[in-house]
Amino acid sequence: MAQQLIVEGSDAIVIANICIKRQLPPPNGYADPRQFEEEFVVAAGGYDKAIIAFREALNNTDLNRIGIVVDADEPGAAHRWETLKNILHEQFPDFDLSAYILSANGIVIEILPTLTVGIWVMPDNNSTGYLEHFVAKLAPQEDELWRHTDATVEQLSREGFCKFSAIRKQKALVHTWLAWQKEPGKRIGASIQAGYLDANAPAADNFVNWIQRVFELEG
């Protein structure tokens, strides 16, 4: 039986590097990096496409473990869970979902003896926001550069210099901070590899535990 992780975009690289740093084994059957990238992960390319991929995965009887990671964005985590819950209800109308509530631990549902479904809404299953809100908590919060970057982005936002919308402010903060590291401009996944972002930060604990609950890992 197969497993699948559905993500909106580049989240899979971030997730993979967090798991590597945490020394988690790869998903069972996907130890080869090419298999991981081409078969285990579905990088949907946006929320709407992730929803389509989720429906397709639920209809794929070869899959016995499905995880989906989406961003809360402005609609919020509860709204995203409601959408996904409705899809599950359409697919499995006899399964009672009323006991499942989105919490800091995400959601893991054994819908059938042969099917487990996991849902995680970035950043923390509660707040509005997206991947960078989660990633920001992996940065050293007491780092002088982090505090200075935060203050600078805030000041420039107030003074009207920024062309990005308010909702994208966290992206600007994270990527501006990464631009001032020893090797500027690394992507988030590579920044976790390089140690600029700490995969062992407590903020990642619940997510790592969710991964372990949703998927069967090697060994």
Buried (B, 14 or more C-beta within 10 A) or exposed (E): EBBBBBBBBEBBBBBBBBBBBBEBEBBBBBEEEEBBBEBBBBBBEEBEBBBEBBEEBBEEEEBBBBBBBBBBBEEBBBBBBEBBBEBBEEBBEEEEBEEBEBEEBBBBBEBEEEBBBBBBBBBBBBBBBBBBBBBBBBBBEEEEEBEEBBEBBEEBBEEEEBEEEEEEBBBBBBBBBBEEBEEEEBBBBBBBBBEBBBBEBEBBEBBBEBBBBBBBBEE
